[in-house]
Amino acid sequence: MHRGEALTDEDRQGWLEAINEQATAFNKEQSPNHHLIITCSALKRAHRDVLRESCLKAGYSLVHFFFLDAPEAELKRRTEARKNHFAKANLVHSQFEALERPRIDEYDATIISVVPPLESVQNDTLNVALQLINRR
């Protein structure tokens, strides 16, 4: 990405494997009352399926995805405004081409718009997270 080239599924596979290893290691080190938050793009359902399966195998009782959503033009604008970041605005379109938004049958995914102000996005996300945790 720092060369201005989009990642391939093959490139992403290594990241998914590394996330799986870390999630498994974290769970073995922690008590059942701890929660783990992983941040990654998980652009495709297949990526989310890999994470679901590995986290459940590792013993996590809850796996949930927060899909931060915005129009492509908004994300391109934000990317262009960033200074000294490795990922340039020309990569936004390739991310959207690879993107598979969560469908209705992905019951463990919440879509949150990131167009509103940051504080609103944070509050929306936190409220959903607290509801999920309190259900357990």
A tleap script that builds the chain and sets N, CA, C and O, in Angstrom:
source leaprc.protein.ff14SB
mol = sequence {
  NMET HIE ARG GLY GLU ALA LEU THR ASP GLU
  ASP ARG GLN GLY TRP LEU GLU ALA ILE ASN
  GLU GLN ALA THR ALA PHE ASN LYS GLU GLN
  SER PRO ASN HIE HIE LEU ILE ILE THR CYS
  SER ALA LEU LYS ARG ALA HIE ARG ASP VAL
  LEU ARG GLU SER CYS LEU LYS ALA GLY TYR
  SER LEU VAL HIE PHE PHE PHE LEU ASP ALA
  PRO GLU ALA GLU LEU LYS ARG ARG THR GLU
  ALA ARG LYS ASN HIE PHE ALA LYS ALA ASN
  LEU VAL HIE SER GLN PHE GLU ALA LEU GLU
  ARG PRO ARG ILE ASP GLU TYR ASP ALA THR
  ILE ILE SER VAL VAL PRO PRO LEU GLU SER
  VAL GLN ASN ASP THR LEU ASN VAL ALA LEU
  GLN LEU ILE ASN ARG CARG
}
set mol.1.N position { 0.824 -1.192 0.000 }
set mol.1.CA position { 0.000 0.000 0.000 }
set mol.1.C position { 0.870 1.258 0.000 }
set mol.1.O position { 0.511 2.261 -0.616 }
set mol.2.N position { 2.004 1.206 0.684 }
set mol.2.CA position { 2.866 2.394 0.711 }
set mol.2.C position { 3.432 2.706 -0.669 }
set mol.2.O position { 3.888 3.823 -0.916 }
set mol.3.N position { 3.405 1.717 -1.577 }
set mol.3.CA position { 3.841 1.944 -2.959 }
set mol.3.C position { 2.675 2.384 -3.838 }
set mol.3.O position { 2.834 2.561 -5.045 }
set mol.4.N position { 1.504 2.562 -3.230 }
set mol.4.CA position { 0.338 2.963 -4.005 }
set mol.4.C position { -0.364 1.806 -4.682 }
set mol.4.O position { -1.176 2.012 -5.584 }
set mol.5.N position { -0.059 0.587 -4.256 }
set mol.5.CA position { -0.665 -0.611 -4.842 }
set mol.5.C position { -1.664 -1.219 -3.863 }
set mol.5.O position { -1.393 -1.340 -2.668 }
set mol.6.N position { -2.808 -1.592 -4.388 }
set mol.6.CA position { -3.836 -2.205 -3.546 }
set mol.6.C position { -3.397 -3.592 -3.093 }
set mol.6.O position { -2.650 -4.281 -3.788 }
set mol.7.N position { -3.870 -3.987 -1.921 }
set mol.7.CA position { -3.597 -5.330 -1.421 }
set mol.7.C position { -4.437 -6.355 -2.179 }
set mol.7.O position { -5.539 -6.063 -2.644 }
set mol.8.N position { -3.893 -7.540 -2.287 }
set mol.8.CA position { -4.631 -8.664 -2.866 }
set mol.8.C position { -5.150 -9.533 -1.724 }
set mol.8.O position { -4.766 -9.345 -0.570 }
set mol.9.N position { -6.020 -10.480 -2.048 }
set mol.9.CA position { -6.485 -11.416 -1.019 }
set mol.9.C position { -5.313 -12.209 -0.451 }
set mol.9.O position { -5.296 -12.537 0.735 }
set mol.10.N position { -4.345 -12.511 -1.290 }
set mol.10.CA position { -3.148 -13.220 -0.822 }
set mol.10.C position { -2.392 -12.375 0.206 }
set mol.10.O position { -1.918 -12.895 1.216 }
set mol.11.N position { -2.282 -11.072 -0.056 }
set mol.11.CA position { -1.634 -10.167 0.906 }
set mol.11.C position { -2.400 -10.147 2.227 }
set mol.11.O position { -1.806 -10.161 3.305 }
set mol.12.N position { -3.709 -10.116 2.126 }
set mol.12.CA position { -4.548 -10.020 3.328 }
set mol.12.C position { -4.512 -11.303 4.156 }
set mol.12.O position { -4.709 -11.254 5.371 }
set mol.13.N position { -4.266 -12.438 3.526 }
set mol.13.CA position { -4.264 -13.719 4.231 }
set mol.13.C position { -3.258 -13.724 5.376 }
set mol.13.O position { -3.558 -14.219 6.462 }
set mol.14.N position { -2.081 -13.181 5.143 }
set mol.14.CA position { -1.072 -13.118 6.199 }
set mol.14.C position { -1.535 -12.304 7.392 }
set mol.14.O position { -1.265 -12.660 8.539 }
set mol.15.N position { -2.238 -11.200 7.117 }
set mol.15.CA position { -2.766 -10.373 8.210 }
set mol.15.C position { -3.818 -11.145 8.996 }
set mol.15.O position { -3.826 -11.108 10.227 }
set mol.16.N position { -4.704 -11.842 8.294 }
set mol.16.CA position { -5.737 -12.618 8.983 }
set mol.16.C position { -5.115 -13.693 9.867 }
set mol.16.O position { -5.567 -13.912 10.991 }
set mol.17.N position { -4.092 -14.358 9.371 }
set mol.17.CA position { -3.410 -15.380 10.167 }
set mol.17.C position { -2.750 -14.763 11.395 }
set mol.17.O position { -2.804 -15.341 12.480 }
set mol.18.N position { -2.133 -13.607 11.236 }
set mol.18.CA position { -1.491 -12.937 12.375 }
set mol.18.C position { -2.523 -12.511 13.410 }
set mol.18.O position { -2.288 -12.647 14.610 }
set mol.19.N position { -3.657 -11.999 12.960 }
set mol.19.CA position { -4.729 -11.609 13.884 }
set mol.19.C position { -5.231 -12.838 14.633 }
set mol.19.O position { -5.429 -12.786 15.846 }
set mol.20.N position { -5.436 -13.931 13.925 }
set mol.20.CA position { -5.898 -15.169 14.565 }
set mol.20.C position { -4.927 -15.631 15.640 }
set mol.20.O position { -5.344 -16.004 16.737 }
set mol.21.N position { -3.642 -15.609 15.334 }
set mol.21.CA position { -2.628 -16.031 16.309 }
set mol.21.C position { -2.655 -15.143 17.550 }
set mol.21.O position { -2.596 -15.641 18.675 }
set mol.22.N position { -2.742 -13.838 17.347 }
set mol.22.CA position { -2.761 -12.913 18.476 }
set mol.22.C position { -4.027 -13.075 19.313 }
set mol.22.O position { -3.971 -13.038 20.542 }
set mol.23.N position { -5.156 -13.254 18.654 }
set mol.23.CA position { -6.414 -13.429 19.384 }
set mol.23.C position { -6.386 -14.693 20.225 }
set mol.23.O position { -6.848 -14.691 21.366 }
set mol.24.N position { -5.853 -15.761 19.676 }
set mol.24.CA position { -5.745 -17.016 20.414 }
set mol.24.C position { -4.802 -16.862 21.596 }
set mol.24.O position { -5.108 -17.319 22.697 }
set mol.25.N position { -3.664 -16.224 21.381 }
set mol.25.CA position { -2.697 -16.021 22.463 }
set mol.25.C position { -3.288 -15.149 23.557 }
set mol.25.O position { -3.100 -15.431 24.740 }
set mol.26.N position { -3.999 -14.094 23.181 }
set mol.26.CA position { -4.606 -13.200 24.167 }
set mol.26.C position { -5.608 -13.956 25.015 }
set mol.26.O position { -5.607 -13.809 26.237 }
set mol.27.N position { -6.459 -14.758 24.406 }
set mol.27.CA position { -7.494 -15.469 25.133 }
set mol.27.C position { -6.900 -16.446 26.140 }
set mol.27.O position { -7.455 -16.626 27.224 }
set mol.28.N position { -5.796 -17.071 25.803 }
set mol.28.CA position { -5.168 -18.024 26.714 }
set mol.28.C position { -4.556 -17.329 27.923 }
set mol.28.O position { -4.406 -17.935 28.984 }
set mol.29.N position { -4.204 -16.064 27.763 }
set mol.29.CA position { -3.553 -15.318 28.839 }
set mol.29.C position { -4.544 -14.607 29.753 }
set mol.29.O position { -4.167 -14.189 30.848 }
set mol.30.N position { -5.779 -14.461 29.341 }
set mol.30.CA position { -6.736 -13.627 30.061 }
set mol.30.C position { -7.804 -14.464 30.763 }
set mol.30.O position { -8.016 -15.636 30.454 }
set mol.31.N position { -8.459 -13.820 31.710 }
set mol.31.CA position { -9.588 -14.476 32.369 }
set mol.31.C position { -10.822 -14.347 31.475 }
set mol.31.O position { -10.819 -13.553 30.535 }
set mol.32.N position { -11.863 -15.109 31.753 }
set mol.32.CA position { -13.064 -15.056 30.916 }
set mol.32.C position { -13.767 -13.695 30.927 }
set mol.32.O position { -14.605 -13.435 30.064 }
set mol.33.N position { -13.446 -12.836 31.875 }
set mol.33.CA position { -14.116 -11.539 31.973 }
set mol.33.C position { -13.474 -10.458 31.118 }
set mol.33.O position { -13.945 -9.321 31.111 }
set mol.34.N position { -12.426 -10.783 30.409 }
set mol.34.CA position { -11.774 -9.799 29.553 }
set mol.34.C position { -12.359 -9.849 28.148 }
set mol.34.O position { -12.848 -10.881 27.689 }
set mol.35.N position { -12.292 -8.713 27.489 }
set mol.35.CA position { -12.791 -8.608 26.127 }
set mol.35.C position { -11.640 -8.220 25.216 }
set mol.35.O position { -10.696 -7.554 25.640 }
set mol.36.N position { -11.724 -8.632 23.996 }
set mol.36.CA position { -10.695 -8.347 23.009 }
set mol.36.C position { -11.319 -7.561 21.868 }
set mol.36.O position { -12.364 -7.942 21.340 }
set mol.37.N position { -10.679 -6.469 21.493 }
set mol.37.CA position { -11.128 -5.678 20.356 }
set mol.37.C position { -10.035 -5.730 19.299 }
set mol.37.O position { -8.876 -5.418 19.572 }
set mol.38.N position { -10.412 -6.123 18.106 }
set mol.38.CA position { -9.491 -6.204 16.975 }
set mol.38.C position { -9.938 -5.170 15.952 }
set mol.38.O position { -11.122 -5.086 15.625 }
set mol.39.N position { -9.007 -4.394 15.453 }
set mol.39.CA position { -9.350 -3.460 14.384 }
set mol.39.C position { -8.641 -3.880 13.106 }
set mol.39.O position { -7.420 -4.035 13.070 }
set mol.40.N position { -9.420 -4.057 12.083 }
set mol.40.CA position { -8.884 -4.386 10.757 }
set mol.40.C position { -9.998 -4.147 9.749 }
set mol.40.O position { -11.158 -3.987 10.128 }
set mol.41.N position { -9.654 -4.124 8.485 }
set mol.41.CA position { -10.675 -3.809 7.486 }
set mol.41.C position { -11.665 -4.953 7.273 }
set mol.41.O position { -12.857 -4.689 7.113 }
set mol.42.N position { -11.230 -6.192 7.265 }
set mol.42.CA position { -12.128 -7.336 7.005 }
set mol.42.C position { -13.130 -6.974 5.910 }
set mol.42.O position { -14.343 -7.043 6.103 }
set mol.43.N position { -12.592 -6.591 4.766 }
set mol.43.CA position { -13.405 -6.064 3.674 }
set mol.43.C position { -14.419 -7.053 3.127 }
set mol.43.O position { -15.490 -6.660 2.666 }
set mol.44.N position { -14.088 -8.316 3.178 }
set mol.44.CA position { -14.946 -9.323 2.550 }
set mol.44.C position { -15.562 -10.249 3.593 }
set mol.44.O position { -15.020 -10.452 4.679 }
set mol.45.N position { -16.701 -10.794 3.227 }
set mol.45.CA position { -17.347 -11.737 4.133 }
set mol.45.C position { -16.411 -12.900 4.460 }
set mol.45.O position { -16.376 -13.365 5.599 }
set mol.46.N position { -15.666 -13.364 3.484 }
set mol.46.CA position { -14.741 -14.478 3.729 }
set mol.46.C position { -13.730 -14.115 4.812 }
set mol.46.O position { -13.352 -14.973 5.610 }
set mol.47.N position { -13.290 -12.868 4.854 }
set mol.47.CA position { -12.357 -12.430 5.897 }
set mol.47.C position { -13.050 -12.471 7.256 }
set mol.47.O position { -12.486 -12.951 8.240 }
set mol.48.N position { -14.284 -11.960 7.297 }
set mol.48.CA position { -15.023 -11.974 8.560 }
set mol.48.C position { -15.315 -13.406 8.996 }
set mol.48.O position { -15.288 -13.708 10.189 }
set mol.49.N position { -15.592 -14.285 8.041 }
set mol.49.CA position { -15.837 -15.694 8.377 }
set mol.49.C position { -14.606 -16.337 9.006 }
set mol.49.O position { -14.723 -17.100 9.965 }
set mol.50.N position { -13.433 -16.031 8.472 }
set mol.50.CA position { -12.187 -16.560 9.050 }
set mol.50.C position { -12.038 -16.080 10.486 }
set mol.50.O position { -11.710 -16.866 11.374 }
set mol.51.N position { -12.277 -14.795 10.717 }
set mol.51.CA position { -12.149 -14.247 12.071 }
set mol.51.C position { -13.202 -14.828 13.004 }
set mol.51.O position { -12.902 -15.143 14.155 }
set mol.52.N position { -14.423 -14.971 12.525 }
set mol.52.CA position { -15.488 -15.577 13.339 }
set mol.52.C position { -15.069 -16.972 13.803 }
set mol.52.O position { -15.092 -17.289 14.992 }
set mol.53.N position { -14.696 -17.776 12.844 }
set mol.53.CA position { -14.370 -19.169 13.135 }
set mol.53.C position { -13.191 -19.288 14.094 }
set mol.53.O position { -13.243 -20.055 15.055 }
set mol.54.N position { -12.145 -18.540 13.837 }
set mol.54.CA position { -10.960 -18.673 14.681 }
set mol.54.C position { -11.205 -18.138 16.087 }
set mol.54.O position { -10.706 -18.707 17.058 }
set mol.55.N position { -11.965 -17.055 16.210 }
set mol.55.CA position { -12.238 -16.515 17.546 }
set mol.55.C position { -13.136 -17.452 18.346 }
set mol.55.O position { -12.930 -17.633 19.546 }
set mol.56.N position { -14.119 -18.042 17.700 }
set mol.56.CA position { -14.979 -18.999 18.402 }
set mol.56.C position { -14.196 -20.243 18.797 }
set mol.56.O position { -14.385 -20.771 19.893 }
set mol.57.N position { -13.313 -20.719 17.911 }
set mol.57.CA position { -12.458 -21.862 18.248 }
set mol.57.C position { -11.538 -21.536 19.415 }
set mol.57.O position { -11.221 -22.408 20.224 }
set mol.58.N position { -11.111 -20.282 19.500 }
set mol.58.CA position { -10.207 -19.869 20.575 }
set mol.58.C position { -10.938 -19.712 21.900 }
set mol.58.O position { -10.305 -19.494 22.933 }
set mol.59.N position { -12.262 -19.819 21.884 }
set mol.59.CA position { -13.016 -19.782 23.124 }
set mol.59.C position { -13.738 -18.484 23.414 }
set mol.59.O position { -14.303 -18.327 24.496 }
set mol.60.N position { -13.735 -17.556 22.485 }
set mol.60.CA position { -14.490 -16.321 22.703 }
set mol.60.C position { -15.968 -16.625 22.563 }
set mol.60.O position { -16.379 -17.314 21.630 }
set mol.61.N position { -16.769 -16.114 23.486 }
set mol.61.CA position { -18.201 -16.397 23.446 }
set mol.61.C position { -18.959 -15.401 22.573 }
set mol.61.O position { -20.123 -15.626 22.240 }
set mol.62.N position { -18.313 -14.315 22.207 }
set mol.62.CA position { -18.968 -13.283 21.409 }
set mol.62.C position { -17.986 -12.750 20.375 }
set mol.62.O position { -16.859 -12.378 20.700 }
set mol.63.N position { -18.423 -12.721 19.152 }
set mol.63.CA position { -17.669 -12.096 18.067 }
set mol.63.C position { -18.632 -11.133 17.398 }
set mol.63.O position { -19.736 -11.520 17.013 }
set mol.64.N position { -18.223 -9.889 17.258 }
set mol.64.CA position { -19.095 -8.888 16.641 }
set mol.64.C position { -18.257 -7.938 15.807 }
set mol.64.O position { -17.145 -7.575 16.190 }
set mol.65.N position { -18.796 -7.539 14.666 }
set mol.65.CA position { -18.101 -6.635 13.757 }
set mol.65.C position { -18.804 -5.285 13.729 }
set mol.65.O position { -20.027 -5.209 13.607 }
set mol.66.N position { -18.020 -4.229 13.843 }
set mol.66.CA position { -18.523 -2.874 13.663 }
set mol.66.C position { -18.038 -2.419 12.294 }
set mol.66.O position { -16.842 -2.212 12.085 }
set mol.67.N position { -18.959 -2.268 11.382 }
set mol.67.CA position { -18.627 -1.868 10.027 }
set mol.67.C position { -18.786 -0.358 9.939 }
set mol.67.O position { -19.901 0.162 9.939 }
set mol.68.N position { -17.663 0.334 9.864 }
set mol.68.CA position { -17.675 1.792 9.806 }
set mol.68.C position { -17.875 2.207 8.358 }
set mol.68.O position { -17.027 1.950 7.503 }
set mol.69.N position { -18.998 2.847 8.094 }
set mol.69.CA position { -19.452 3.082 6.728 }
set mol.69.C position { -19.456 4.563 6.375 }
set mol.69.O position { -19.827 5.414 7.183 }
set mol.70.N position { -19.034 4.845 5.153 }
set mol.70.CA position { -19.091 6.201 4.602 }
set mol.70.C position { -19.049 6.087 3.088 }
set mol.70.O position { -18.547 5.099 2.553 }
set mol.71.N position { -19.568 7.084 2.398 }
set mol.71.CA position { -19.472 7.072 0.939 }
set mol.71.C position { -18.015 7.152 0.484 }
set mol.71.O position { -17.166 7.724 1.168 }
set mol.72.N position { -17.750 6.578 -0.665 }
set mol.72.CA position { -16.389 6.576 -1.201 }
set mol.72.C position { -15.826 7.995 -1.312 }
set mol.72.O position { -14.665 8.227 -0.976 }
set mol.73.N position { -16.630 8.932 -1.775 }
set mol.73.CA position { -16.150 10.312 -1.944 }
set mol.73.C position { -15.706 10.917 -0.612 }
set mol.73.O position { -14.717 11.648 -0.560 }
set mol.74.N position { -16.430 10.615 0.456 }
set mol.74.CA position { -16.063 11.139 1.779 }
set mol.74.C position { -14.739 10.553 2.249 }
set mol.74.O position { -13.893 11.269 2.783 }
set mol.75.N position { -14.563 9.266 2.053 }
set mol.75.CA position { -13.310 8.637 2.482 }
set mol.75.C position { -12.132 9.105 1.630 }
set mol.75.O position { -11.015 9.240 2.130 }
set mol.76.N position { -12.376 9.348 0.371 }
set mol.76.CA position { -11.312 9.885 -0.486 }
set mol.76.C position { -10.923 11.284 -0.012 }
set mol.76.O position { -9.738 11.612 0.057 }
set mol.77.N position { -11.927 12.115 0.316 }
set mol.77.CA position { -11.656 13.464 0.820 }
set mol.77.C position { -10.820 13.406 2.097 }
set mol.77.O position { -9.854 14.153 2.252 }
set mol.78.N position { -11.199 12.518 3.003 }
set mol.78.CA position { -10.460 12.398 4.268 }
set mol.78.C position { -9.034 11.912 4.030 }
set mol.78.O position { -8.091 12.388 4.661 }
set mol.79.N position { -8.892 10.972 3.125 }
set mol.79.CA position { -7.562 10.434 2.829 }
set mol.79.C position { -6.672 11.507 2.214 }
set mol.79.O position { -5.491 11.599 2.546 }
set mol.80.N position { -7.227 12.310 1.330 }
set mol.80.CA position { -6.458 13.400 0.717 }
set mol.80.C position { -6.021 14.428 1.752 }
set mol.80.O position { -4.985 15.073 1.588 }
set mol.81.N position { -6.805 14.586 2.819 }
set mol.81.CA position { -6.486 15.573 3.855 }
set mol.81.C position { -5.412 15.085 4.827 }
set mol.81.O position { -4.827 15.892 5.550 }
set mol.82.N position { -5.145 13.782 4.855 }
set mol.82.CA position { -4.130 13.240 5.769 }
set mol.82.C position { -2.739 13.632 5.294 }
set mol.82.O position { -2.459 13.665 4.095 }
set mol.83.N position { -1.906 13.917 6.221 }
set mol.83.CA position { -0.512 14.251 5.915 }
set mol.83.C position { 0.389 13.102 6.341 }
set mol.83.O position { 0.215 12.536 7.420 }
set mol.84.N position { 1.342 12.764 5.502 }
set mol.84.CA position { 2.374 11.770 5.821 }
set mol.84.C position { 1.827 10.385 6.159 }
set mol.84.O position { 2.397 9.686 6.997 }
set mol.85.N position { 0.753 9.988 5.531 }
set mol.85.CA position { 0.209 8.648 5.750 }
set mol.85.C position { 0.605 7.764 4.579 }
set mol.85.O position { 0.633 8.212 3.433 }
set mol.86.N position { 0.911 6.499 4.875 }
set mol.86.CA position { 1.396 5.592 3.826 }
set mol.86.C position { 0.352 5.299 2.754 }
set mol.86.O position { 0.704 5.109 1.590 }
set mol.87.N position { -0.916 5.261 3.124 }
set mol.87.CA position { -1.970 4.940 2.158 }
set mol.87.C position { -2.485 6.231 1.529 }
set mol.87.O position { -2.950 7.133 2.226 }
set mol.88.N position { -2.398 6.304 0.247 }
set mol.88.CA position { -2.807 7.505 -0.482 }
set mol.88.C position { -4.250 7.377 -0.971 }
set mol.88.O position { -4.828 6.290 -0.979 }
set mol.89.N position { -4.808 8.503 -1.373 }
set mol.89.CA position { -6.212 8.567 -1.781 }
set mol.89.C position { -6.522 7.674 -2.977 }
set mol.89.O position { -7.663 7.240 -3.139 }
set mol.90.N position { -5.532 7.394 -3.816 }
set mol.90.CA position { -5.795 6.552 -4.982 }
set mol.90.C position { -6.165 5.115 -4.600 }
set mol.90.O position { -6.671 4.366 -5.436 }
set mol.91.N position { -5.920 4.730 -3.362 }
set mol.91.CA position { -6.249 3.368 -2.926 }
set mol.91.C position { -7.695 3.224 -2.445 }
set mol.91.O position { -8.195 2.109 -2.302 }
set mol.92.N position { -8.355 4.340 -2.199 }
set mol.92.CA position { -9.724 4.268 -1.676 }
set mol.92.C position { -10.629 3.504 -2.640 }
set mol.92.O position { -11.400 2.644 -2.215 }
set mol.93.N position { -10.540 3.808 -3.914 }
set mol.93.CA position { -11.420 3.142 -4.888 }
set mol.93.C position { -11.185 1.631 -4.909 }
set mol.93.O position { -12.138 0.856 -4.986 }
set mol.94.N position { -9.936 1.217 -4.843 }
set mol.94.CA position { -9.656 -0.228 -4.859 }
set mol.94.C position { -10.224 -0.911 -3.620 }
set mol.94.O position { -10.640 -2.068 -3.685 }
set mol.95.N position { -10.244 -0.207 -2.499 }
set mol.95.CA position { -10.843 -0.766 -1.292 }
set mol.95.C position { -12.348 -0.961 -1.488 }
set mol.95.O position { -12.915 -1.969 -1.066 }
set mol.96.N position { -12.982 0.012 -2.130 }
set mol.96.CA position { -14.417 -0.106 -2.389 }
set mol.96.C position { -14.713 -1.207 -3.403 }
set mol.96.O position { -15.749 -1.866 -3.319 }
set mol.97.N position { -13.816 -1.407 -4.351 }
set mol.97.CA position { -14.012 -2.495 -5.311 }
set mol.97.C position { -13.952 -3.860 -4.623 }
set mol.97.O position { -14.677 -4.779 -5.004 }
set mol.98.N position { -13.103 -3.993 -3.627 }
set mol.98.CA position { -12.960 -5.262 -2.903 }
set mol.98.C position { -14.035 -5.444 -1.832 }
set mol.98.O position { -14.298 -6.564 -1.394 }
set mol.99.N position { -14.646 -4.355 -1.420 }
set mol.99.CA position { -15.560 -4.347 -0.282 }
set mol.99.C position { -16.821 -5.181 -0.503 }
set mol.99.O position { -17.464 -5.110 -1.551 }
set mol.100.N position { -17.152 -5.974 0.517 }
set mol.100.CA position { -18.436 -6.670 0.595 }
set mol.100.C position { -19.075 -6.233 1.902 }
set mol.100.O position { -18.727 -6.729 2.974 }
set mol.101.N position { -20.008 -5.305 1.804 }
set mol.101.CA position { -20.682 -4.816 3.009 }
set mol.101.C position { -21.398 -5.981 3.697 }
set mol.101.O position { -21.875 -6.898 3.028 }
set mol.102.N position { -21.474 -5.946 5.021 }
set mol.102.CA position { -22.206 -7.006 5.727 }
set mol.102.C position { -23.658 -7.066 5.244 }
set mol.102.O position { -24.323 -6.043 5.082 }
set mol.103.N position { -24.118 -8.280 5.024 }
set mol.103.CA position { -25.493 -8.495 4.583 }
set mol.103.C position { -26.363 -8.792 5.800 }
set mol.103.O position { -25.865 -8.986 6.909 }
set mol.104.N position { -27.648 -8.824 5.571 }
set mol.104.CA position { -28.601 -8.995 6.661 }
set mol.104.C position { -28.385 -10.297 7.424 }
set mol.104.O position { -28.699 -10.366 8.613 }
set mol.105.N position { -27.860 -11.327 6.774 }
set mol.105.CA position { -27.648 -12.596 7.466 }
set mol.105.C position { -26.363 -12.605 8.297 }
set mol.105.O position { -26.068 -13.598 8.963 }
set mol.106.N position { -25.608 -11.527 8.265 }
set mol.106.CA position { -24.459 -11.399 9.165 }
set mol.106.C position { -24.962 -10.705 10.436 }
set mol.106.O position { -24.738 -9.515 10.658 }
set mol.107.N position { -25.639 -11.489 11.244 }
set mol.107.CA position { -26.297 -10.978 12.447 }
set mol.107.C position { -25.315 -10.392 13.458 }
set mol.107.O position { -25.718 -9.673 14.372 }
set mol.108.N position { -24.049 -10.693 13.298 }
set mol.108.CA position { -23.034 -10.223 14.238 }
set mol.108.C position { -22.266 -9.018 13.702 }
set mol.108.O position { -21.115 -8.788 14.071 }
set mol.109.N position { -22.915 -8.258 12.832 }
set mol.109.CA position { -22.278 -7.059 12.282 }
set mol.109.C position { -23.226 -5.874 12.430 }
set mol.109.O position { -24.411 -5.967 12.108 }
set mol.110.N position { -22.694 -4.774 12.915 }
set mol.110.CA position { -23.449 -3.536 13.040 }
set mol.110.C position { -22.820 -2.503 12.123 }
set mol.110.O position { -21.614 -2.265 12.182 }
set mol.111.N position { -23.632 -1.893 11.280 }
set mol.111.CA position { -23.141 -0.858 10.375 }
set mol.111.C position { -23.310 0.494 11.059 }
set mol.111.O position { -24.406 0.857 11.485 }
set mol.112.N position { -22.211 1.228 11.157 }
set mol.112.CA position { -22.218 2.537 11.803 }
set mol.112.C position { -21.677 3.567 10.818 }
set mol.112.O position { -20.566 3.430 10.305 }
set mol.113.N position { -22.465 4.584 10.567 }
set mol.113.CA position { -22.023 5.651 9.670 }
set mol.113.C position { -20.945 6.482 10.360 }
set mol.113.O position { -21.084 6.865 11.522 }
set mol.114.N position { -19.869 6.753 9.621 }
set mol.114.CA position { -18.807 7.600 10.165 }
set mol.114.C position { -18.854 8.998 9.557 }
set mol.114.O position { -17.890 9.757 9.658 }
set mol.115.N position { -19.977 9.336 8.927 }
set mol.115.CA position { -20.153 10.678 8.378 }
set mol.115.C position { -20.424 11.695 9.490 }
set mol.115.O position { -19.914 12.813 9.412 }
set mol.116.N position { -21.206 11.354 10.521 }
set mol.116.CA position { -21.429 12.316 11.605 }
set mol.116.C position { -20.118 12.667 12.316 }
set mol.116.O position { -19.087 12.040 12.073 }
set mol.117.N position { -20.164 13.671 13.192 }
set mol.117.CA position { -18.958 14.031 13.952 }
set mol.117.C position { -18.413 12.838 14.746 }
set mol.117.O position { -19.162 11.945 15.143 }
set mol.118.N position { -17.113 12.844 14.965 }
set mol.118.CA position { -16.418 11.743 15.631 }
set mol.118.C position { -17.070 11.363 16.953 }
set mol.118.O position { -17.246 10.176 17.229 }
set mol.119.N position { -17.427 12.329 17.766 }
set mol.119.CA position { -18.016 12.029 19.076 }
set mol.119.C position { -19.310 11.225 18.928 }
set mol.119.O position { -19.568 10.321 19.722 }
set mol.120.N position { -20.103 11.538 17.944 }
set mol.120.CA position { -21.340 10.800 17.696 }
set mol.120.C position { -21.043 9.360 17.280 }
set mol.120.O position { -21.700 8.427 17.740 }
set mol.121.N position { -20.054 9.188 16.412 }
set mol.121.CA position { -19.655 7.846 15.971 }
set mol.121.C position { -19.147 7.035 17.161 }
set mol.121.O position { -19.494 5.864 17.316 }
set mol.122.N position { -18.331 7.659 17.994 }
set mol.122.CA position { -17.807 6.978 19.181 }
set mol.122.C position { -18.943 6.560 20.106 }
set mol.122.O position { -18.964 5.430 20.594 }
set mol.123.N position { -19.879 7.460 20.346 }
set mol.123.CA position { -21.000 7.149 21.238 }
set mol.123.C position { -21.868 6.026 20.679 }
set mol.123.O position { -22.269 5.124 21.415 }
set mol.124.N position { -22.159 6.079 19.381 }
set mol.124.CA position { -22.966 5.023 18.761 }
set mol.124.C position { -22.286 3.662 18.908 }
set mol.124.O position { -22.925 2.670 19.259 }
set mol.125.N position { -20.999 3.633 18.638 }
set mol.125.CA position { -20.244 2.380 18.717 }
set mol.125.C position { -20.190 1.868 20.153 }
set mol.125.O position { -20.415 0.684 20.404 }
set mol.126.N position { -19.897 2.749 21.077 }
set mol.126.CA position { -19.823 2.358 22.485 }
set mol.126.C position { -21.168 1.846 22.988 }
set mol.126.O position { -21.215 0.859 23.723 }
set mol.127.N position { -22.250 2.496 22.604 }
set mol.127.CA position { -23.575 2.047 23.041 }
set mol.127.C position { -23.879 0.633 22.560 }
set mol.127.O position { -24.398 -0.182 23.322 }
set mol.128.N position { -23.563 0.339 21.316 }
set mol.128.CA position { -23.786 -1.018 20.799 }
set mol.128.C position { -22.893 -2.010 21.537 }
set mol.128.O position { -23.345 -3.089 21.918 }
set mol.129.N position { -21.629 -1.648 21.740 }
set mol.129.CA position { -20.698 -2.543 22.441 }
set mol.129.C position { -21.192 -2.841 23.854 }
set mol.129.O position { -21.161 -3.991 24.291 }
set mol.130.N position { -21.640 -1.830 24.558 }
set mol.130.CA position { -22.141 -2.039 25.923 }
set mol.130.C position { -23.385 -2.920 25.927 }
set mol.130.O position { -23.535 -3.768 26.807 }
set mol.131.N position { -24.271 -2.733 24.967 }
set mol.131.CA position { -25.454 -3.594 24.873 }
set mol.131.C position { -25.047 -5.051 24.661 }
set mol.131.O position { -25.613 -5.955 25.275 }
set mol.132.N position { -24.077 -5.267 23.803 }
set mol.132.CA position { -23.610 -6.633 23.537 }
set mol.132.C position { -22.989 -7.255 24.782 }
set mol.132.O position { -23.273 -8.407 25.110 }
set mol.133.N position { -22.150 -6.504 25.469 }
set mol.133.CA position { -21.474 -7.010 26.666 }
set mol.133.C position { -22.486 -7.290 27.772 }
set mol.133.O position { -22.383 -8.300 28.468 }
set mol.134.N position { -23.454 -6.408 27.935 }
set mol.134.CA position { -24.442 -6.567 29.005 }
set mol.134.C position { -25.414 -7.710 28.749 }
set mol.134.O position { -26.050 -8.196 29.684 }
set mol.135.N position { -25.540 -8.149 27.497 }
set mol.135.CA position { -26.394 -9.303 27.180 }
set mol.135.C position { -25.786 -10.600 27.670 }
set mol.135.O position { -26.497 -11.584 27.872 }
set mol.136.N position { -24.488 -10.612 27.861 }
set mol.136.CA position { -23.775 -11.839 28.229 }
set mol.136.C position { -23.983 -12.162 29.660 }
set mol.136.O position { -23.458 -13.163 30.150 }
savepdb mol mol.pdb
quit
